[in-house]
Amino acid sequence: MVNDKVLFDLEDSFGKWWEHDFATPTMTNNLYPYTSMFSPITVNHLTIKNRLVMGPMGNINMAEETGRPNQKMISYLTERARGGVGLITSGLIPVSHGIDSTVTELDKLSYFPRIDRSRTVYSGWRELTQSIHSHGAAFFIQLTAGLGRVGNPQCLLTQFKLPVSASWNPNFYIPQIPSRRLSGMALGKLVKKFGQAAADAKAMNIDGVYLHGHEGYLLEQLTNPAFNRRSMGKYSDWQRFGIDVVKEIRARCGDKYPIMYRIDLSLALNATYQDKMEKIKSLKKFRNERTIQQTLDYMTNLVKAGVDIFDVDLGCYDNWWLPHPPASMPSGCFLEIAELVKKYFSVNKVLSNAGLPVPIVAVGKLGYPDLAEQALRDEKCDMIMLARPLLADPEWANKAYRGATEEIRPCIGCHEACIREFVEGGHPQCAVNPRTAFEEVFSREIPVASNAEKVAVIGGGPAGVVAAKALIARGHTVVLFEKENEIGGTLRAGGVPKIKYEINNYMKYLQHEINELKKNPRFTLKLGVEATVDELKGKFETIVVATGSHIVRPQIKGADGENVMTVTEALLDPERVKKAQNIVIIGGGDSGCETAYWAALELGKNVQIVEMTANLMADTCTANRGHILHYLEKSGVVTHNLSTVTQIDKDAVFIKKNVHSSVPNPYNTWQPILPENIHNPLAPKISEKYENKLLPADLVILAIGTRPCDDIYFKLVEERAAPRIVRVGDAIRPSKVFAATKSAYRVARDI
């Protein structure tokens, strides 16, 4: 087993990160003015106006099916350039059509943008580049060798072709499907394709190329001995392919064209899974991952070949919470990694072909101006990469420049809209910014309504606040009713655990929005007031019901006992939870598992989870799910999947559990849960063998069955309380922040 101590130490710290050196940042401006962040930097012969980089948030399904960038993609990226970022990067653009079947769909179409298809795509790239340049930003196109073993194996059904890889490797999504070894001839063609794509990019006035060499995609598979176990041919040297690609780009584009490379310092699989690397079939082949020193040697050789700048992280698909750190991970999680590389290059006097120090771009939840500025001042990195924070607020840079950090809309790390949405078939969006990736649909300024109305909004959660802000912008008079004494809705409970600090930051932002609305004479806030039909009837032209949802107590004997609480009740009454020792949580969805994390890792309680289905957090992004489950297992939380609760007593929970050996491991974080519309004919069948079990419990927490709080809506409709009565968010269908804000914004813009 490879043993890089820094990796093991970091992996261990990412569980209870609040006990280590990680801060819990907020949108302060203590270091304003941000002199380091807004200083220029030169990459090769290109001067970039500041140190902020928009990270490559994949433009999947944001281009025409031919691959030509369309107005959606152009408006989306231009909005971030307008927001003040110095360098914009695209999402991954495959150059491997015809070689990697997972990147191409039927009829030779693609859900990825393309630059390799034909001249028909060129005009889109030229228009995109011109638009970005008009706002003073530079633009790099991210080129990828393809997906390889982490590609969609549906190509086996649609094209009768296997996924590909550096060697024979299991497919990530369905390990029973092998990914075949690419021939040396195919790899030679792929090198040439990189060179042609880079030459085309330069011709389209794109400022540089950005090689996608991390996270276990095909370029990484070819340049990491974990995946590349070739014993013959020139590419049995795992460094050779990447170096050949860089040399080919240099040959086609010259010495002055910037080349950026995205790399992970380590897959960190051994640090993550340790002895499981010997036991889990789909992980066994990957034990011989690149060491830190091997990566540093490879990076040095890449610089000699022509790379000008790197961004560095950790991890791959098989521990996906590392390259995509979710809400529960600490901010600045990879600053130590960036600093390590920067110091190595400095000590070893590694300079680019242009004779310049090689800038190191830091990544990993850096969307807080003070945190980003401090990292630059401490010389831990040379540039700051912001991806999700710029989806949440494209004006992040402009607001930071003027010190208006309280106006920055924070990312909440949920991954629901930016990643899970396109995994399920959509395109990247943002949970807290309903206009993201709809810039070509919704104007920046909300148009004023032709007829101003008096509007009531019931509920001060995210949906209610978003609706109220849009309605005021429309010119309406708005009264916002919130039955509690503060805004936030269910977020008030959701932000209690330390791992949910970004929810608290979002709550502060919502309060800032309310404070701004209160300056408007057309806005009235009524806190501690529960709206009733009598109070509303006949007084408003429109009523917007944003009353959220609630947890339903199940029809289980003892569910109404004194030792039983809902998740919301438990989080809002932590002192009662602290008095318990043995806690059983019924429900293994997001709220159940996150509450288990809080109770076990933060409060030190003995926790067990009971879940009816086979999988925990089944409706959650793989990254968020993986981080929570990995550390729940490490902390000793016991999970009973495919189990039902039969009775709750004052000191115990009785369950009926399927104990058959075919029951899947609930803590499997090295494989994803496939979308429900994807049938896996190779999935093992689950047999049944039930046993009754008793779980000690002095506290039972219910995390199952949410229902809309819609009684007031139907009463208002029945009484014809207003000419127009609408619901938004959870009051229609319980979901997450993404659905709530999107619903509220769209409805309010139409009133």
C-alpha positions in Angstrom: 0.0 0.0 0.0 1.3 3.5 -0.9 1.7 5.5 2.3 1.9 9.2 1.8 1.4 10.5 5.4 0.1 13.9 4.4 -2.8 12.1 2.6 -3.7 9.9 5.5 -3.6 12.9 7.9 -5.8 15.0 5.6 -8.2 12.1 5.0 -8.5 11.6 8.7 -9.1 15.4 9.4 -11.9 15.6 6.8 -14.3 13.8 9.2 -14.2 16.0 12.2 -12.6 18.9 10.4 -13.8 21.5 13.0 -11.3 19.9 15.4 -8.4 20.6 13.1 -7.0 23.8 11.5 -10.0 24.4 9.2 -11.9 27.6 9.7 -15.7 28.1 9.4 -15.6 31.2 7.1 -18.3 33.7 6.6 -18.7 36.6 4.2 -16.5 39.0 6.1 -14.3 41.7 4.6 -11.7 42.0 7.3 -8.8 42.0 4.7 -10.4 44.6 2.4 -9.1 46.0 0.1 -8.1 42.7 -1.5 -4.8 43.8 -3.0 -3.5 40.3 -3.7 -6.7 39.0 -5.3 -7.0 41.9 -7.6 -3.3 42.1 -8.7 -2.4 41.0 -12.3 -0.5 37.8 -13.1 1.4 36.7 -16.3 1.0 33.2 -17.6 3.4 32.6 -20.5 2.9 35.8 -22.4 -0.7 36.4 -21.3 -1.4 39.0 -18.6 -4.5 38.2 -16.6 -6.1 41.1 -14.8 -6.6 39.5 -11.5 -6.0 36.2 -9.6 -9.5 34.8 -9.9 -10.3 31.9 -12.2 -13.8 30.5 -13.0 -13.4 26.8 -12.6 -14.6 24.3 -15.2 -18.3 23.7 -14.4 -19.1 21.3 -17.2 -21.2 22.8 -20.0 -23.1 19.5 -20.5 -26.3 19.9 -22.5 -25.6 23.7 -22.9 -24.6 23.5 -26.5 -26.3 22.3 -29.7 -26.2 18.5 -30.2 -23.6 19.1 -32.9 -21.3 20.6 -30.2 -21.6 24.2 -31.3 -21.8 26.6 -28.4 -25.2 28.2 -28.4 -26.7 31.3 -26.8 -27.3 29.5 -23.5 -23.6 28.6 -23.1 -22.4 32.0 -24.4 -24.7 34.0 -22.0 -23.8 31.8 -19.1 -20.0 32.2 -19.4 -20.2 35.9 -20.4 -22.2 36.6 -17.2 -19.2 35.4 -15.2 -16.8 37.5 -17.2 -19.0 40.5 -16.7 -18.8 39.7 -13.0 -15.1 40.6 -12.9 -13.3 37.2 -13.0 -9.8 37.4 -14.6 -9.9 34.0 -16.3 -12.9 32.0 -17.5 -12.5 28.3 -18.3 -15.0 26.1 -20.1 -16.2 22.7 -19.0 -14.6 19.6 -20.4 -14.5 19.4 -24.2 -13.7 15.9 -25.5 -11.2 15.5 -28.4 -11.8 11.7 -28.4 -14.9 11.3 -30.5 -14.4 8.1 -32.5 -12.0 6.7 -29.9 -13.9 6.9 -26.6 -17.5 5.8 -27.3 -18.8 7.2 -24.0 -18.5 10.8 -25.2 -20.6 10.3 -28.4 -24.3 9.6 -28.6 -26.4 8.1 -31.4 -26.2 9.8 -34.8 -22.7 11.1 -33.8 -24.3 13.8 -31.6 -23.1 14.7 -28.2 -24.2 16.3 -24.9 -20.7 17.9 -24.7 -19.7 21.1 -26.6 -17.2 20.2 -29.4 -14.4 21.9 -31.2 -13.3 18.9 -33.2 -16.4 18.2 -35.3 -16.2 20.5 -38.3 -16.1 24.2 -39.2 -19.8 24.4 -38.2 -18.9 24.7 -34.6 -16.2 27.4 -35.0 -18.5 30.4 -35.1 -20.0 29.5 -31.7 -16.5 29.5 -30.1 -15.5 32.7 -31.8 -18.7 34.4 -30.6 -18.2 33.1 -27.1 -14.5 34.2 -27.0 -15.4 37.7 -28.3 -18.1 38.1 -25.7 -15.8 37.1 -22.8 -13.0 39.3 -24.1 -15.4 42.3 -24.3 -15.5 42.2 -20.5 -11.7 42.1 -20.1 -11.4 38.4 -19.1 -9.2 35.8 -20.7 -10.7 32.4 -21.8 -9.1 28.9 -21.7 -10.9 25.9 -23.3 -10.6 22.7 -21.2 -9.7 19.8 -23.5 -10.2 16.2 -22.3 -9.0 12.9 -23.6 -12.4 11.6 -22.7 -14.1 9.7 -19.9 -12.8 6.2 -20.3 -13.8 4.0 -17.4 -15.9 6.8 -15.8 -18.0 7.2 -19.0 -21.6 6.1 -19.4 -21.5 2.3 -20.3 -24.7 2.7 -22.3 -22.4 2.8 -25.3 -22.4 -0.9 -25.0 -26.2 -1.0 -25.8 -26.4 1.9 -28.2 -23.2 1.4 -30.2 -22.2 -2.2 -29.2 -18.8 -0.8 -28.0 -17.1 -1.2 -24.7 -15.9 1.9 -22.7 -12.2 2.3 -23.0 -9.3 2.9 -20.6 -5.5 2.7 -20.4 -5.7 -0.9 -19.4 -8.5 -3.4 -18.8 -10.4 -1.6 -15.9 -13.8 -2.0 -14.5 -16.4 0.6 -15.5 -17.2 3.0 -12.6 -21.0 2.9 -12.9 -21.3 -0.9 -13.6 -18.1 -2.6 -12.5 -19.2 -5.9 -14.2 -18.7 -4.1 -17.6 -15.0 -4.0 -18.5 -13.3 -1.0 -20.1 -11.0 -2.2 -22.8 -7.4 -1.2 -23.3 -6.8 1.4 -26.0 -4.2 0.4 -28.6 -1.0 2.3 -29.1 -2.2 3.4 -32.5 -5.5 4.8 -31.0 -3.4 6.7 -28.4 -1.2 8.2 -31.2 -4.4 9.4 -32.9 -5.6 10.9 -29.7 -2.3 12.9 -29.2 -2.8 14.3 -32.7 -6.4 15.2 -31.9 -5.2 17.2 -28.9 -2.9 19.1 -31.1 -5.5 19.9 -33.7 -8.1 21.0 -31.1 -5.5 23.3 -29.5 -4.6 24.7 -33.0 -8.3 25.3 -33.6 -8.8 26.9 -30.2 -5.9 29.3 -31.0 -7.5 30.1 -34.4 -10.8 30.9 -32.6 -8.9 33.5 -30.5 -9.2 31.4 -27.3 -6.4 32.5 -25.0 -5.1 29.1 -23.9 -5.8 25.4 -23.5 -6.6 23.7 -20.2 -5.8 20.0 -20.0 -8.2 17.8 -18.0 -5.8 15.5 -16.2 -7.4 14.8 -12.9 -10.3 13.0 -11.2 -9.7 9.7 -13.0 -10.8 10.8 -16.4 -9.1 9.2 -19.4 -6.0 11.5 -19.4 -5.5 10.6 -15.8 -6.1 6.9 -16.5 -3.3 7.0 -19.0 -0.9 8.9 -16.7 -1.4 7.1 -13.4 -0.1 3.6 -12.7 -3.3 2.9 -10.7 -5.1 2.7 -14.1 -2.2 2.3 -16.6 -0.7 -1.1 -16.1 0.5 -1.5 -19.7 3.6 -3.7 -20.0 4.4 -3.1 -23.6 4.7 -0.1 -26.0 5.8 3.5 -25.4 2.7 4.3 -23.3 3.6 1.6 -20.7 5.6 4.6 -19.4 2.7 6.3 -17.6 4.2 9.8 -18.0 4.6 9.5 -21.7 1.1 10.2 -23.0 0.6 13.4 -21.1 4.1 14.7 -22.1 3.4 13.7 -25.7 0.1 15.7 -25.6 1.8 18.8 -24.3 4.7 18.5 -26.9 2.1 18.1 -29.7 0.2 21.3 -28.6 3.5 23.2 -28.4 4.4 22.0 -31.9 1.0 23.1 -33.3 0.6 26.4 -31.3 4.1 27.7 -30.6 6.0 28.5 -27.4 3.8 31.5 -26.5 0.4 29.8 -26.3 -0.6 29.2 -22.6 -1.1 25.6 -21.5 -2.8 24.9 -18.2 -3.0 21.4 -16.6 -5.5 20.2 -14.0 -4.0 17.4 -11.9 -4.6 15.7 -8.6 -1.6 15.3 -6.4 -2.9 11.9 -5.6 -6.0 9.8 -6.1 -5.9 9.3 -2.3 -7.6 5.9 -2.7 -5.2 4.2 -0.4 -5.7 6.9 2.2 -9.4 6.8 1.8 -10.1 3.1 1.8 -6.9 1.6 3.4 -7.4 -2.1 3.9 -10.5 -2.1 1.7 -8.2 -1.7 -1.3 -7.3 -5.3 -0.8 -10.8 -6.5 -0.3 -13.1 -4.7 -2.7 -13.0 -6.2 -6.1 -13.6 -2.9 -8.0 -10.8 -1.2 -6.1 -8.1 -3.9 -6.0 -6.6 -3.0 -9.4 -6.0 0.6 -8.3 -3.7 0.1 -5.4 -0.6 1.3 -7.2 -1.7 4.9 -7.5 0.8 7.7 -8.2 2.6 8.8 -5.0 3.0 12.5 -4.2 6.7 12.4 -5.3 5.8 10.7 -8.5 3.2 13.4 -9.2 5.7 16.1 -8.5 8.2 14.5 -10.8 5.6 14.2 -13.5 4.6 17.8 -13.1 8.2 18.9 -13.4 8.4 16.9 -16.7 5.2 18.5 -17.9 6.7 21.9 -17.3 9.7 20.9 -19.3 7.4 19.8 -22.1 5.6 23.2 -22.1 2.9 23.4 -19.3 2.7 27.0 -17.9 0.3 26.7 -14.9 -1.4 24.0 -12.8 -4.4 23.7 -10.5 -4.1 20.9 -8.0 -6.6 18.8 -5.9 -7.1 15.3 -4.7 -9.2 12.3 -5.4 -11.2 10.7 -8.3 -14.6 9.3 -9.0 -14.2 6.4 -6.6 -13.9 8.9 -3.7 -15.8 11.7 -5.4 -16.2 13.9 -2.4 -12.6 14.9 -2.7 -12.5 16.4 -6.2 -16.0 17.7 -5.6 -16.0 18.8 -1.9 -19.6 19.0 -0.8 -21.3 21.1 1.9 -20.0 18.9 4.7 -16.3 19.3 3.7 -14.3 22.2 5.1 -13.5 25.3 3.1 -10.0 25.7 1.9 -9.6 21.9 2.1 -6.8 21.7 -0.5 -4.7 24.7 0.4 -2.1 22.5 2.0 -1.9 20.6 -1.3 -1.4 23.8 -3.3 1.2 25.1 -0.9 3.1 21.8 -1.0 3.4 22.0 -4.8 4.3 25.7 -4.8 7.1 25.1 -2.3 8.4 22.2 -4.3 8.6 24.2 -7.5 10.2 27.1 -5.6 12.9 24.9 -3.9 13.7 23.1 -7.1 13.6 26.2 -9.2 11.0 24.9 -11.7 10.4 27.5 -14.3 8.2 27.5 -17.4 9.5 27.7 -20.9 8.9 31.4 -20.8 11.3 31.6 -17.8 8.6 32.4 -15.3 7.6 30.7 -12.0 4.8 28.2 -12.6 1.6 29.6 -11.0 -0.3 27.2 -8.8 -4.1 27.6 -8.7 -5.8 26.6 -5.4 -9.2 24.9 -5.5 -11.6 23.6 -3.0 -14.4 25.7 -1.4 -12.6 29.1 -1.5 -15.7 31.2 -2.1 -15.1 33.6 0.8 -13.0 36.7 0.0 -11.1 36.8 3.3 -10.2 33.1 3.0 -9.1 33.5 -0.6 -7.1 36.7 0.0 -5.3 35.2 3.0 -4.3 32.2 1.0 -2.7 34.5 -1.6 -1.0 36.7 1.0 0.4 33.6 2.8 1.8 32.4 -0.6 0.0 29.1 -0.4 -1.0 29.6 -4.0 -0.9 32.1 -6.9 -4.5 32.1 -8.1 -7.9 31.2 -6.7 -10.3 29.0 -8.6 -14.0 29.6 -8.0 -16.5 27.3 -9.6 -19.8 26.8 -7.7 -19.4 30.3 -6.0 -19.6 31.9 -9.4 -22.8 29.9 -10.2 -24.3 31.2 -7.0 -23.2 34.7 -7.6 -21.6 35.7 -11.0 -20.9 39.2 -9.5 -18.6 37.6 -6.8 -15.5 39.4 -8.0 -17.1 42.8 -8.5 -18.7 42.6 -5.1 -15.4 41.6 -3.4 -13.5 44.3 -5.2 -15.8 47.0 -3.7 -15.9 45.3 -0.3 -19.6 44.5 -0.5 -19.1 40.9 0.7 -22.4 40.8 2.6 -24.1 41.1 -0.8 -22.4 37.9 -2.1 -24.9 35.1 -2.5 -23.1 32.1 -1.0 -22.9 28.6 -2.5 -24.4 26.0 -0.1 -22.4 23.1 -1.4 -25.5 21.0 -2.2 -24.4 19.9 -5.7 -28.1 19.4 -6.5 -28.3 21.8 -9.4 -24.7 22.1 -10.6 -23.9 18.4 -10.8 -26.8 16.1 -9.9 -29.1 18.0 -12.3 -27.0 17.1 -15.4 -26.4 13.5 -14.1 -30.2 13.1 -14.1 -30.5 14.5 -17.7 -30.5 18.3 -17.3 -27.8 20.9 -17.5 -25.8 22.7 -14.8 -27.7 25.2 -12.8 -27.6 26.6 -9.2 -29.7 25.9 -6.2 -29.5 29.5 -4.8 -29.4 31.4 -8.0 -32.4 30.5 -10.2 -31.1 32.6 -13.1 -27.9 30.6 -13.5 -27.7 28.9 -17.0 -31.0 30.7 -17.9 -29.3 34.1 -18.6 -30.5 33.9 -22.2 -34.1 33.4 -20.9 -34.3 35.8 -17.9 -33.0 39.3 -18.3 -30.6 40.6 -15.7 -33.1 43.2 -14.5 -36.6 41.9 -13.7 -39.1 43.8 -15.8 -41.7 46.0 -14.1 -45.2 44.7 -14.2 -47.8 46.6 -16.2 -50.2 46.6 -13.3 -48.9 46.9 -9.7 -50.7 44.7 -7.2 -50.8 44.1 -3.5 -49.3 40.7 -2.9 -49.2 38.5 0.2 -46.3 36.0 0.6 -46.8 33.4 3.3 -43.6 31.9 4.6 -40.1 33.3 5.1 -38.0 30.4 3.9 -35.9 30.6 0.8 -38.9 30.4 -1.5 -40.7 33.2 0.3 -37.7 35.5 0.4 -36.9 34.9 -3.3 -40.5 35.5 -4.3 -40.7 38.7 -2.2 -37.6 40.1 -3.8 -38.7 39.4 -7.3 -42.2 40.8 -6.6 -40.8 44.1 -5.3 -38.6 44.3 -8.4 -41.8 43.9 -10.4 -43.2 47.0 -8.7 -45.7 45.2 -6.5 -46.5 46.0 -2.9 -45.6 43.0 -0.8 -46.5 41.8 2.7 -44.4 38.8 3.9 -45.9 36.8 6.7 -43.7 34.4 8.8 -45.2 32.6 11.8 -41.8 32.3 13.5 -39.8 35.2 14.9 -37.1 34.9 12.3 -36.8 34.0 8.6 -35.3 30.9 7.2 -38.0 28.2 7.4 -36.6 24.7 7.8 -33.1 26.1 7.2 -33.2 27.3 10.8 -32.9 23.6 11.8 -30.8 22.5 8.9 -28.0 24.9 9.8 -27.4 23.6 13.3 -24.7 20.9 12.6 -21.2 22.2 12.1 -21.1 20.5 8.7 -24.0 22.7 7.6 -22.2 26.0 8.1 -22.8 27.1 4.5 -26.6 26.9 5.2 -26.0 29.4 8.0 -24.1 31.6 5.6 -27.0 31.4 3.2 -29.4 32.3 6.1 -27.3 35.4 6.7 -27.6 36.3 3.0 -31.4 35.9 3.1 -31.5 38.2 6.2 -29.4 40.7 4.3 -31.9 40.5 1.4 -34.8 41.1 3.9 -33.0 44.1 5.4 -32.6 45.6 1.9 -36.3 44.9 1.2 -37.3 46.7 4.4 -35.8 49.9 3.1 -38.5 49.8 0.4 -41.8 51.4 1.4 -43.7 48.9 -0.6 -42.4 46.0 1.5 -43.8 45.0 4.9 -42.4 42.1 7.1 -44.7 40.5 9.7 -42.6 38.2 11.9 -44.3 36.0 14.5 -47.6 36.3 12.6 -49.4 33.2 11.2 -51.4 34.2 8.2 -55.1 33.2 8.3 -57.9 33.2 5.7 -59.7 35.9 7.6 -56.6 38.2 7.7 -55.9 37.7 4.0 -59.3 37.5 2.3 -60.2 40.4 0.1 -57.1 42.4 0.9 -54.7 41.2 -1.8 -54.8 40.7 -5.6 -52.4 37.8 -5.3 -51.4 35.4 -2.5 -48.2 33.4 -2.8 -48.1 30.4 -0.5 -44.5 29.5 0.4 -45.3 27.6 3.6 -42.8 24.7 3.1 -43.3 21.2 4.3 -43.3 19.2 7.5 -42.3 15.7 8.7 -45.2 13.2 9.1 -45.1 10.8 12.1 -45.5 7.3 10.8 -48.2 4.9 11.8 -45.9 2.9 14.1 -46.8 1.9 17.6 -45.0 4.2 20.0 -44.2 6.9 17.4 -46.0 9.4 19.5 -43.9 8.6 22.6 -42.1 11.1 24.7 -38.8 9.8 23.6 -39.6 10.4 19.9 -38.7 13.6 18.0 -38.7 14.7 14.4 -35.4 15.8 12.9 -36.5 19.4 13.0 -37.4 19.2 16.6 -34.1 17.5 17.5 -32.0 20.1 15.7 -33.9 23.0 17.3 -33.6 21.4 20.7 -30.0 20.1 20.8 -29.8 20.1 24.6 -32.3 17.3 24.7 -30.3 15.3 22.2 -27.2 15.9 24.3 -28.8 14.2 27.2 -29.4 11.0 25.2 -26.7 8.3 24.7 -28.3 5.7 22.4 -30.0 7.3 19.5 -32.0 5.5 16.7 -32.7 7.5 13.6 -35.6 6.2 11.5 -35.0 7.2 7.9 -31.7 7.1 5.9 -32.2 10.0 3.5 -30.3 13.3 3.6 -31.8 14.6 6.8 -31.5 11.3 8.6 -27.8 10.7 7.7 -26.8 14.3 8.3 -28.4 14.3 11.7 -26.7 11.0 12.4 -23.4 12.7 11.5 -24.2 15.5 13.9 -25.2 13.2 16.7 -22.3 10.8 16.3 -19.3 12.9 15.2 -20.2 16.2 16.8 -22.0 15.1 19.9 -20.3 11.7 20.5 -23.5 9.7 20.7 -24.1 6.0 19.9 -26.2 6.2 16.7 -28.0 3.6 14.6 -30.0 4.3 11.4 -32.9 2.3 10.1 -33.8 2.6 6.4 -36.5 0.7 4.5 -34.7 0.7 1.1 -31.4 -0.8 0.0 -29.5 2.5 -0.1 -28.8 5.5 2.1 -29.2 9.0 0.8 -30.4 7.5 -2.5 -31.5 10.9 -3.9 -28.3 12.8 -3.1 -25.4 13.8 -5.3 -22.7 11.1 -5.2 -20.1 13.5 -3.7 -22.3 14.7 -0.8 -23.5 11.1 -0.2 -20.0 9.7 -0.2 -18.5 12.1 2.4 -21.3 11.6 4.9 -21.4 7.8 4.6 -17.6 7.4 4.6 -17.3 9.1 8.0 -20.5 7.6 9.4 -18.9 4.2 8.9 -15.5 5.3 10.3 -17.3 6.7 13.4 -19.0 3.4 14.1 -22.6 4.4 13.2 -24.6 1.1 12.6 -26.9 1.1 9.6 -29.8 -1.3 9.1 -30.9 -1.1 5.4 -33.9 -3.0 4.0 -35.4 -2.9 7.5 -38.7 -1.7 8.9 -39.6 -0.5 12.4 -42.3 -2.5 14.0 -42.6 -0.8 17.4 -41.0 1.9 19.5 -40.7 1.6 23.2 -39.4 4.1 25.8 -35.9 2.5 25.7 -35.8 0.5 22.5 -36.8 0.2 18.8 -37.9 -3.1 17.4 -37.1 -3.7 13.7 -37.6 -6.4 11.1 -34.4 -6.7 9.1 -33.4 -8.4 5.9 -30.1 -10.1 6.9 -29.5 -12.1 3.7 -25.9 -12.0 2.5 -27.2 -10.5 -0.8 -28.2 -7.2 1.0 -25.9 -4.5 -0.4 -23.4 -2.8 1.8 -25.1 0.5 2.8 -21.6 2.1 3.2 -20.6 1.5 -0.4 -19.1 4.9 -1.5 -16.9 3.6 -4.3 -19.9 3.0 -6.6 -22.7 5.4 -7.5 -26.4 4.9 -7.4 -27.6 4.8 -11.0 -30.5 7.2 -12.0 -33.8 5.4 -11.6 -34.5 5.4 -15.3 -31.3 3.4 -16.0 -31.8 -0.3 -15.9 -28.8 -2.3 -14.8 -29.3 -5.9 -16.0 -26.1 -7.0 -14.3 -27.2 -5.8 -10.8 -27.1 -8.7 -8.3 -30.5 -9.8 -7.1 -31.4 -9.3 -3.5 -32.9 -12.3 -1.7 -34.9 -12.2 1.6 -34.1 -13.5 5.0 -35.7 -11.6 7.9 -34.8 -11.4 11.6 -36.4 -9.4 14.4 -33.9 -7.2 16.2 -34.0 -4.8 19.2 -32.1 -1.6 19.1 -31.4 0.2 22.4 -32.7 3.8 22.2 -33.3 6.5 24.8 -34.1 8.8 21.9 -35.7 8.2 18.6 -35.5 10.7 15.8 -37.9 10.6 12.8 -36.5 11.5 9.4 -39.1 10.1 7.1 -42.1 11.3 5.1 -42.3 15.0 4.5 -45.6 16.5 3.3 -46.5 20.0 2.0 -47.8 22.5 4.5 -50.7 23.2 2.1 -53.8 23.4 4.4 -53.8 27.2 4.2 -53.5 27.1 0.4 -56.6 24.9 -0.1 -58.5 27.0 2.5 -57.6 30.2 0.6 -58.7 28.7 -2.7 -62.0 27.4 -1.2 -62.8 30.9 0.3 -61.7 32.6 -2.9 -59.5 34.8 -0.8 -57.9 36.5 -3.8 -58.2 36.6 -7.5 -54.9 34.7 -7.8 -53.6 32.2 -5.3 -50.4 30.3 -6.1 -48.0 27.9 -4.4 -44.3 27.8 -4.6 -41.5 25.5 -3.4 -42.2 22.8 -0.8 -45.8 23.9 -0.5 -46.2 22.1 -3.9 -43.8 19.2 -3.6 -41.3 18.8 -0.8 -37.8 18.9 -2.3 -34.6 20.9 -1.7 -33.5 24.5 -1.9 -32.9 24.2 -5.6 -36.6 23.4 -6.4 -37.8 26.0 -3.9 -35.9 29.0 -5.3 -36.4 28.0 -8.9 -40.2 27.7 -8.4 -40.5 31.0 -6.5 -38.4 33.0 -8.9 -40.2 31.8 -12.0 -43.7 32.3 -10.5 -42.9 35.8 -9.1 -41.5 37.0 -12.4 -44.9 36.2 -14.0 -47.1 38.1 -11.5 
